[in-house]
């Protein structure tokens, strides 16, 4: 149940890590479902971190753990209920004394098989649960049947009827219908009519249950599909109407990358356990490990110099690349950013101090006009940064390498290549059109440690993820 509930939370845009899922499972096993409010508070403290997530969690919890409507009695009164071999008056009296209608679940929060058992320990049939109005057994049976029917895989509302039927069959629909036919043939028409009425009401409850489950699982599905599509489409082909979604998508992906690599950095800072030093430090304690010694590895954070072409169609990729880059300020190494078309200019302080989108607009306006000149721009970059470049420096160039048949600046890039630790060239164009027309990828690529196509958010994420991994 907990893994399924976590899937519901993730569909509601609540970030739940595997470690938090294990914590939630421990809460289920410790608290159980006896007190619903305590369970809700405990899970909320573990799984919801922000105010928005807490609101979404409350809604998801109330919807997921809402009990189905109590099934009305199939029989009018205790006196009218027929005696059967499986259920006796003493058994019914014992059920009433133990709290009829209250759901009983195991410590883990999962409905247990014994919940739907008759007084003699034998599992109750669906007909018996309807006759006895045993809502606890009905709840347990419905949850078990939903799992057996694979309801967690439901993705479309058009599947509601199919899953409702599967759940009813898993609960024992065929046996119930056989019981109704047997009653009709035996002259017990009134009891058969009441079972039919109970079956109809149960089917309504199952349909309502399935509808709620599908609604929870498909929440935000349309937006998520759109985000996935936008993350793969070429940035130069984006429609203006998608810009708001793209900004949110970039923030979300950058936050995920920052979280992933900040954990790696903390582990690197802590180091690894030094067994020898630890044993020596605890000799006085008869080998009890009171003092731990860590073997730390010094990590030199590389410097990053970024040069982005902001002319023509390349501007769209550069815009989102820089937005992505500066959303990673807490884990990204120290970065100096330059943009160019015919001349290169530094925009590092502008991006750090101003609103990122406003800064990008200003940079594009100031440096985005004019014909592309790689030679002059490379010389501008060298004049500003070459003296500070060393083996800890990564040079990252984003552009289409089309120099309008002028100097591509490859000899200047060669100087960077000889001094820097890495030179990476990201080209928004497919590799199949490199070196066609005025493209100078062959000359520029000769002085790069890595060159690849980068024209979508997925490509940008992959590049920065690799860069952060190498920097950790």
N, C-alpha and C positions, 0 to 999 in steps of 0.2 A: 504493500500500500504506500509506503513512504516514497519509494522510487517513482511511483505513478504520480503522487502529489507533487514531487519535485518537478516533474515534467510539466504539470499544470502551472506551477509558479514560473518556470522559465518561459512558458508561453505568454505569461502576463508581464514579461520584461523584468522579472526579479532574478538577479544573478545569484546562483547557488552553486558553490564549488563542491567537488567530491568530498572534501573534508567536512563541509557543513552538512552534506547529506548523511555522512556517517554519524555526526553529532545528533541529527534529527532522528535517526534510527535508534540511537541510544536513549533519546528522550521517550520515544514510543515504548521501548521495552521497559523503561523505568516507571513512567507515569501511566501508561495504558490509556484507555478511553473512558475510565470511570467518571472522571471530572473533565468535561469538555472544555470548560473555560481555562482550567489550569494547563491543559494540553495546548490550547491556542496561545496562551501567554508564553509558555516555554518555547514553542516552535517559533513564535514571532520574534523572541529575543535572539534566536539562533539564525534565522533565515532572512529576516528583513533588516536592512541596514539604514536606509534613508526614510524620510517621512513619506515620500511617494511610494516606496516599496512597502511600507507598513500599511498604507491604505489599500494597495493592491493585494497584499497578503490577507488582510481581514476579509476582503471580498471573496478571494479564492478559497479561504478556509471555510467560510460560512456556506459557500456553494458546494464545495466538495464533500464536506462532512455533514451536510444537511440530511437528516433522516427522511426517507420517503413517507408520504402521508400514511397514517395508520389505516390499515385495511379494515373496513367495517366488518362486523361479525357476519359470517356466512349463515349463522343461525340466529333466530330472534332472541332466544334465551337459553339458559343452561338446561332448563327442563326439556326443551324441545330437541336438544342435541342428541343424536342417536349414540347409544353405547357401541363402542367397537372394541375389538380384541386389543388394539394397540393403545387406546386411550381410555382410562377409567375415571370415575368421579373423583377418586382419591388423588389421581394424578393432576386433575384440573384444579382441585383444591390446593394442592401443593404449589402449583404454578402461580395461583392467585396470591398465596401467602408469600411467595418469593419475589413479588413485584412484577405483575404482569404488564407487558408492554414496554419494559425497559430493555434497551439493547445491551446484551452481554458480549463483551469481546475479550480476546486474549490480551496478555500483557503487551504484545507488540502492536496492538491496535488492529490486527487482522481478525476478521470474523473466523472463529474456530469451527471445525467440523462438528464438535459436540454441541454447538449452539442450536443446531436444528435437529435435536434428538428428542425422542419421546421419553416418557418417564422411565421406561424399562431399559434405556440406553440405546435403543434402536433408532436410526435416523427417521425423522418424521417425513411423511410424504407431503406433497403440496396440498393434497386434499385435507390432510389432518391439520396442517398449518392454517388453512382457511377456516376449517370448522372450529378450531380452537382460538381463532383470532390471535395467533402467536406472532406479534409484530417483531419480537426479538429474533425468532427463527427466520421470519420472512426477510428481515434486513440482512442476516448472515447469509441466507441462501441467495439473495439477490447479488450481494457482493461477490460471492464465490462464483456464481453463474456469469457475472460480468467479466471476471478474470478468465474463466473457461472459454467465453465467447470471444476473447481478444478485443474487448472494448477499448483498451488503451491505444489500439491502432486506428480507431475511427477518426476520419479527417473531414468528412463531408456530411452535411445534414441530410443528403439523399440516402445515406446509409442508416438513418434512424430506424426505419421499419425492419430492415434486415437484422440489425443488432437486437432490437426489441424481441423479435421472434426467436433469435438464438438464445437469448437470456431466458425467455419463457420455457423453451425446450430444455435448457440445462437445469432449470428449476424443477422440471417434471411435468411439463404440459401434457405430454402424451399419456402419462399415467393418470393425470387428472381427468382427461377426456374419457379414458376408459372407465374410470370410477363413475363419472356422470352417466355414461351409457348403462353401466351395471345397475345404478339406482333406478333409471327409467324402466329397465326391463324387470326390476324387482318390485315395481309399483311405488317406489319412494320418490314420486315426482316433485313433491314440495322441497325435499332436501336437495334433489338434483337442480331445481331452479335456483336455490340459494347458492349452490356451488357455482352455477353458471354466472350468477350475479357477482360473486366473489372473484371469479376468474376475470370478468370484464373490468372490475375495479383494479385488480392487480395489474392487468395489462396497461391500464391508464397510468398507474404508478410507475411501471417499468418504462413506458414511453417518456414520461416526465423525467425519470432518472437518466435515460439515455440522452435526451435532448440537452439536459444540463451538462452532462459529461462531454458531449461533442462541442457545446458552446465554449466550455472551458479550454478544450484542447485546440480549438481553432481560433481562439482569441488572438488578435493581431496577425493572423496568418496572412491576410492580404498585404499588410504593410511589410511583413518579413519577406514575403516573396518579392515584393517590389524592391526592397533593399538589396536582396541577393542579386536581382537582375541588374540594378544600378552599379553594384560593386564589380560587375564583370563587363559592363558596356564601356566602350572607349569614352574617355572623358571629353574628348573633342566632339562627341556626338550627343552630349547631354542637352536636354531641353531646359530652358530657364525655369519652368515650373517644378523641376526636380531639384533645384539648388537647395531648398530648405531641407529636404530629405537627405541630400548628400552631406550637408554640414553636420547633421545629427549622426549620420552613419560614420563619418570620419571621427567625430568625437568618441563614439562608442568603440570603434576599432582601436583608436589610439589609447583609450583607457584600458582596453583589454591587453594591448601590448605592454603598456606601462606596468600593469599589475603583474604580468608574467615575468618581466625582466627585473622588476624591483625585488621580487622574491629570490631570483637567481643572484642578484647583487648582494642581498642580505646574507645568503648562504656563503657567498664568496668572501664577504667581510668576516664572517665568523670563522671560516676555515674548517679544517678537518681535525678530528681527534688525534693527538699525538700520543700513541700508546706508551712509548718509552718514558717520556717526560711525565705522563700521568702516573705511571707506576712508581717512579722515583719520588714524585711529590706526595705519595700516599703511603710510603714505607712506614711512617710513624703511626699510621692508623691500621696496621696489620692488613694492608691491602684493600681496605674499604675505600671506595673512590669518592672521597669528600671534595677533592680539588681536581678539576679537569684542566688539562693543558691542550691548547689548540695550536695546530700548525697552520699558520696563515701564509697565503701566497699573495704577494703584492701584485696588484693589478694596476697598470698604468692606463688611465683613461685616455683614449686617443682623441685627438682634435679633429674636428670635421669642418671642411671647407666645401660649401655647396655653390655651384654656379648653374643658374637656371636660365634657359632661353625663354623670353617672354614675348616673342614675336609670333604673330599668326596663330595657327592651330596649337602650337606648342604651349601657348600661354595658359590654356585650360589645364593641362597636365601639371605645369609648374605651379599654378595657383593652388591646386589641391595637394600637391606634394609638399609645399611649404606649410600649408595649413596643418597637414598631418605631422610634419616634422616638429613644428612648434607646439603641438598638442602633447608632445612627449618630453617636454622640458625637464620633468622631474627625473627621468632616467637617461635622456639623450646626452652624450658627451657635449662638451662646449662646442658650439656651432657658430661659424661665421657664414652669412648668406649673401650671395651676390646675384644680381639679375642683369640681363643684357639683351640688347638687340644689335645696335651698332656700337655701343659703348657699355662697359660693365660698371655697375655701381653697387655699393654695399648697403644693405637694408637691415642689418642685424639689429641695431638699436630700435629702428622703427617697428620691427616685428615684436620685439620684446616689450616695448613701452606703450604701444598704441593698441587699440582694438585690432585683432588680427585681420578681420575682413576689410576694415577701413585701410589698414596698412597695405594690404595687398592691392587694393584699388589705387592707392597713391603710387605704389611701386610700378604697377602696370602703366599708369598714366605718365610717369616720369621717364621710364626706361623702355616702354613697350613700342614706341614708334620707331620708324626708320627701317632701313634694309639691314638684314642680318649680316654681321661682320664678326666672324669667329676669330680672325687674326688679331684685330684691334682689341677685342674683348679679352682674349687670352693674355695679351700684354698688360692690360689694365689689371687683371687678376694677379699676374706675376708681380707687378709693381707694388700691389697692396699686401701680398701675403708670402711671396716666395722666400724671403729671408727667414720667416718663422716656420717654414715647412721642415719637418724631420720625419723619422721613421714611425713616430707616433701619430702622424697625420694621415687622414683619409681625404682624398680629393674626390668629390662626387659631381659629375657634370650631367645635366639633364638637357637634352636638345636633339634636334633631328639631324645634326651634322651637315646641314645644307648651307654652304657658304656663299651662294650666288656666284660661284666660279672664282671667288677670291681666295686669299690666303686662309687656310683652315686653322692656322695656329698650332699645327701639330709639333713644330719644333719647340714651341714654348711648353706644350704639354709634355714633351720629352723631358724637359728640365724638372717638371713636377714629378714625373714618373721615377726619375733617378734619385730624387730626394725623399719622396713620400713613402709611407708604408703600403698604401693601396691607392689605385686610381680606378674609379668605377664610372663607366659611361652608360647612361640610361637613355635609350632612344624610343620615342613614342611610336615610331613607324615599325611595321612588321619587318622582320629580317629579310624577307624576300625582296624588298625594294631598297635595301642598303646598297650603296655604291652605284645607284642609278641616277642619271641626270647630274645634278650638282652636289650629290651626297659625297662626303669625304670620310665615310666611316672606316674605310680601309686604312687611311693615313692616321686618323685619330685613334682607331682601335689598336694600332700597333703599339701604342704606349699606354695601354690600359691593362690592369690585372684582371678586369672583368667587364664585359659589355653584354647588355641584354635589352630586350624590348620591355618597355614600361609605359602602358597607356590606359590602365584601369586602376581602380582603387585596390583590387586584389593584388595587382602587380606591385603597387606602392607598399602595401602592407607586407608583402613577402620580402621586398628589398630591405625595408627598415627592420623587419624581424631578424633577417640574416645579419644586418649591420650591428644590431644590439647584441646578438648572440656572440659575434666576434669581439665585441667590446666588453663582454662580461668576464 
